[in-house]
Amino acid sequence: MRAAVQGILNSWMGERVQMKKELFAGMELFLGRKQLLCIGAGLILGIMGQVSQAMNSSQDSLERPGIGQEETRELLVEGLMEEEALPVEIDLSPRQYREEEALRVYEDILEELPGRILGENTSLMEIRQDLELMRELPEYGVSLEWKPENPELLDAKGRIQREALGDQPETMWLFLQMTDGHNPADYQFRICLMPEEESQQEKLAEGFQERLKEEDYDQRYSPVLTLPREYEGHSLSYKKVQEPVLPSAVFLGIAGALLLVVKERSDRQKQQQQRKRQLLSDYPELLTKMMIFLGAGMTVRTAWEQIAEDYHRLLGQKRREKRWVYEEMYETSCQMKRGVPEGQAFAEFGRRCSLPCYTKFAGYLEQSRKNGSKNLRELLRLEMEEAFEQRKHQARRLGEEASTKLLLPLFLMLGVVMIMVAVPAMLEFM
């Protein structure tokens, strides 16, 4: 019995160990060995940090924040309640200076304060630009309040009032009160506000303006003002004030380039429209010629080459204008002479013409090549009748478009006639 129980326990423990091995093997297969090591390292570090935090959480005193700073701390108070620790928050007020300590801090501030408020000026006794009067010094926890002796010349922010300053230097006191919130102290600085100093170039320009006024007055009886060629040792030359041409020219060039792109695109569209109209217009003529040549006993290829050769000969003699459909037929004829199969050449002809009627025509030719030309003339006759109807519709549409385009000249002519009639009548009444 004992041996049986021991065997069951060993079997159960073996199954548990095998399950753990399979679990870890599955995790390793899913995550990878490196990922498992990272997870394990994070878990160990977290446990160590938690233990260290629990060991060092005991605290008997709180360190105050720096001067001028406030801070809120969270604590767990144990022993106040029997069951659990009580969480509390305490607002720590900033540390305050003692009176003698505050005075020593003020003395340190006074040593560096003049250099910090000067801004772009060189010294307090030669102030030409605005001062930088700060209100606080957070690193010391001290507030500053400035009071100029003469606010009409210098405001509390350090800005010089140029309108009231005039052309003469002004000496005045700048009063300062420093406080950390509990220990105020008053100080004062002697400063001198200087008028704006003109640069050498400004003086030179003003003097030259005066010289031009004198020349204008001296030459007031002359029809032409002769400009001075020299002033205080400087040789002078003059130019007209002109607007720069380069930006306008560049803009016009870019605009011209864009317009050319639009024009070329519009021309291509117009050319395609004209080509399409010409192809539709010549389609009945092509069908008629094919029917005539096929009726004379010619094959499809012979009739095709005959039509293309006649067109090319008349075009070379300048007895025929260029027509797109015959140009495509001549190209197809050249392809067949070069060895291109008839079916492929006719199919490419239909694609190049890119109109449904020509695609259908190419299909009829390919069908007759495969099945014989017995019914080809009848198919072409029916197609020719439909083509003539389409040509009539096209002619009617072109006429409507032409009449619409004539409306604007007609209105212009009507306006001219009305002016010619109305003006003499109005002149008679006047």
Phi, psi and omega in degrees: 000315180296320179294324179294315179298317180298323179294321178296317180297317180297321178296319180294317178296322178297320178295321179297316179297319179295321178296319179296318179298318180294322179297312180294323178295320178294318178296319180295323178292324183282316185263324185102154184296317182295321179295320178296321177297319178296317179297316179297318178296320178296321179295318180294316179297320179297319179294317179297317179296320180295320178294316179296322179294320179293325181287329184256015183279346180290135185211129180252348181213159180237132178277128182289152174289172182293177181298132178078009182240145176241154184207145178249129180245150176248134182227156171249118183262118178255143180099341179286323176238145187289323190277314188213168178284145183259118177283132179225158175240139179230129178269112181273120176283154182291156176291141180256149174285144163286164186300312181292328178291321178297320180294322178295321177296320179298321179296321177295322179294320182298331181290326183256350185294317180303318179293333182277335181265352184295323184070238180267005180276163182268326180202165180291340179267009176212075184261115179245339179243166181297145176277159177252084183271099180283157182261337183218153171235088186299329182293338177255346184071035186238140175256147182238139176230120185257141177221102176292148178295323181237091183295341179291336180261328183216122181274177185291346177266000178091011182271129181279133178268094187295328182296324182270346185287317181082202186257359183249147176297148180231121178261137184204169177262144174242109185271146183222135171240123178251142179206146173262010182105346183223336185233082180285153177210141183253142179218169179211152179233143175266124182230161179224119178272127182253143175293160179298133181264124178288142177284166180299323180293321179294318178297318180296319180294319179295319178296321180292324175300318177297321178297319178295322177296320178295317179298319179297320180290318181293330183255028185293339179269354181269141178290346182232137176267115178274119183280146181292143180264352182210144177209116179050047176082004180256128174281131188246147171219157188231149177223152175289145175281115183233150176285140179297136183270333187302311181300319180294318180295318179297318179297317179295321178298315179296317179297320178297320179297317179296319179295323177296320177298316179296319181295316179298320178295319179294321178296319178297319179295319179295319179297320178294321178295317178296319178298318180296316180296320180295319178298317178295323181291325183272353184298314178298322179298318179298317179297320180298314180297318179297319179296320181295313182291323178292325177293335178280359177099006179281155173280170181298316182293318180296317178297319180298311182293327179293316179297316181295318180293319178299316179297316183295323180292315180294325178293320177295329178275002180060032176257004181212137177278164184290130178232133188294321184294322180284332173297317179291325178293319179296321177296320178294321178297319178296322178297316181294325177292332178279357176107005177288134179302147183300316181301316179294320181294317178295321180296318178293326175301314178296321180291322180292324177289331173055037174232145183301322183295322180287327175296319177295319179299317177296325177294321177298318181294318179294322178294320179291329179292325181277318188254359182097158185262029183296312183258010185292318181297323179293319177296319180292326178295315178297320179294325180293320178298316178296323180293321178295323177297317178297323179295321176298315179298321180295318178297319178296319180294320178296323177296319178296319178296321179296318179295325178293319179293335180281351183296316182298311175300324179295318178295321178297317178296322178298318177298319179296318180296318180296321178294319179297328180277320187282323185297310178300323179295320179292322178295326178296319180289329181285000000 
